[in-house]
Amino acid sequence: MTNQALLWRWLSRLVGIAFLLYLAYFAFSMATGKDRMTEVCNQIRPGMAIDQLMILAEANGLGPRQLSAGTKLAYLAEARSFGRHACRVELDGGIVKSATYNFAD
């Protein structure tokens, strides 16, 4: 076998292993997303100001990054699960009224 053939063989194996690791990470993220987001949603309390909410969202990697004071309903989604796991946050006058876990699929 030539050096070039050996190189392609190892390179293809390396790419295959990297792909399998990505799939495992994706599956793990999907399987544990509900627990992660339920915990975050429980940290969002009624009466919390929108500024505090945005600090909590940023600390946990949730988006969108900016909400205006006039926002009535927001879904703070986790980028790790491509937005499937989120917190549904109801606001009134820039103050949190309620927050619940939401699964979008």
C-alpha positions as a Python dict, from the first residue, in 0.01 Angstrom:
ca = {
    (1, 'M'): (0, 0, 0),
    (2, 'T'): (135, 345, -87),
    (3, 'N'): (192, 623, 161),
    (4, 'Q'): (-88, 824, 6),
    (5, 'A'): (-335, 537, 45),
    (6, 'L'): (-234, 495, 411),
    (7, 'L'): (-276, 866, 470),
    (8, 'W'): (-628, 863, 318),
    (9, 'R'): (-721, 556, 523),
    (10, 'W'): (-617, 720, 853),
    (11, 'L'): (-770, 1052, 756),
    (12, 'S'): (-1105, 888, 675),
    (13, 'R'): (-1098, 702, 1007),
    (14, 'L'): (-1023, 1024, 1192),
    (15, 'V'): (-1313, 1203, 1023),
    (16, 'G'): (-1542, 908, 1102),
    (17, 'I'): (-1446, 912, 1468),
    (18, 'A'): (-1498, 1290, 1488),
    (19, 'F'): (-1843, 1248, 1333),
    (20, 'L'): (-1938, 976, 1581),
    (21, 'L'): (-1824, 1194, 1873),
    (22, 'Y'): (-2038, 1480, 1740),
    (23, 'L'): (-2340, 1250, 1717),
    (24, 'A'): (-2282, 1131, 2075),
    (25, 'Y'): (-2260, 1492, 2199),
    (26, 'F'): (-2578, 1583, 2011),
    (27, 'A'): (-2766, 1282, 2151),
    (28, 'F'): (-2646, 1359, 2505),
    (29, 'S'): (-2754, 1725, 2468),
    (30, 'M'): (-3100, 1621, 2353),
    (31, 'A'): (-3141, 1356, 2624),
    (32, 'T'): (-3040, 1587, 2910),
    (33, 'G'): (-3193, 1911, 2779),
    (34, 'K'): (-3516, 1886, 2974),
    (35, 'D'): (-3335, 1853, 3306),
    (36, 'R'): (-3099, 2143, 3229),
    (37, 'M'): (-3375, 2376, 3118),
    (38, 'T'): (-3617, 2283, 3395),
    (39, 'E'): (-3348, 2379, 3645),
    (40, 'V'): (-3290, 2713, 3470),
    (41, 'C'): (-3664, 2784, 3441),
    (42, 'N'): (-3701, 2722, 3814),
    (43, 'Q'): (-3444, 2996, 3878),
    (44, 'I'): (-3664, 3250, 3698),
    (45, 'R'): (-3897, 3385, 3965),
    (46, 'P'): (-4212, 3597, 3934),
    (47, 'G'): (-4124, 3958, 4009),
    (48, 'M'): (-3777, 3931, 3855),
    (49, 'A'): (-3681, 4239, 3652),
    (50, 'I'): (-3598, 4201, 3285),
    (51, 'D'): (-3237, 4307, 3354),
    (52, 'Q'): (-3194, 4023, 3604),
    (53, 'L'): (-3359, 3786, 3358),
    (54, 'M'): (-3112, 3881, 3084),
    (55, 'I'): (-2815, 3828, 3320),
    (56, 'L'): (-2946, 3481, 3407),
    (57, 'A'): (-3012, 3404, 3040),
    (58, 'E'): (-2662, 3508, 2936),
    (59, 'A'): (-2501, 3310, 3217),
    (60, 'N'): (-2683, 2996, 3096),
    (61, 'G'): (-2634, 3049, 2722),
    (62, 'L'): (-2997, 3127, 2646),
    (63, 'G'): (-3123, 3353, 2370),
    (64, 'P'): (-3245, 3592, 2250),
    (65, 'R'): (-2990, 3819, 2410),
    (66, 'Q'): (-3206, 4133, 2419),
    (67, 'L'): (-3567, 4183, 2528),
    (68, 'S'): (-3745, 4517, 2541),
    (69, 'A'): (-3958, 4639, 2830),
    (70, 'G'): (-4269, 4600, 2611),
    (71, 'T'): (-4215, 4228, 2556),
    (72, 'K'): (-4513, 4022, 2678),
    (73, 'L'): (-4394, 3670, 2594),
    (74, 'A'): (-4042, 3538, 2539),
    (75, 'Y'): (-3894, 3198, 2473),
    (76, 'L'): (-3543, 3183, 2614),
    (77, 'A'): (-3400, 2894, 2416),
    (78, 'E'): (-3087, 2690, 2468),
    (79, 'A'): (-2847, 2706, 2175),
    (80, 'R'): (-2695, 2369, 2269),
    (81, 'S'): (-3021, 2192, 2177),
    (82, 'F'): (-3081, 2417, 1876),
    (83, 'G'): (-3371, 2589, 2051),
    (84, 'R'): (-3573, 2274, 2122),
    (85, 'H'): (-3553, 2320, 2499),
    (86, 'A'): (-3658, 2662, 2628),
    (87, 'C'): (-3819, 2861, 2905),
    (88, 'R'): (-4151, 3023, 2820),
    (89, 'V'): (-4145, 3352, 3010),
    (90, 'E'): (-4450, 3575, 3045),
    (91, 'L'): (-4372, 3939, 3123),
    (92, 'D'): (-4572, 4248, 3209),
    (93, 'G'): (-4407, 4589, 3212),
    (94, 'G'): (-4057, 4440, 3216),
    (95, 'I'): (-4136, 4215, 3515),
    (96, 'V'): (-4157, 3834, 3500),
    (97, 'K'): (-4507, 3700, 3569),
    (98, 'S'): (-4431, 3330, 3513),
    (99, 'A'): (-4174, 3095, 3361),
    (100, 'T'): (-4228, 2736, 3251),
    (101, 'Y'): (-4029, 2474, 3063),
    (102, 'N'): (-4117, 2442, 2693),
    (103, 'F'): (-4020, 2176, 2439),
    (104, 'A'): (-4045, 2275, 2073),
    (105, 'D'): (-4043, 1995, 1822),
}
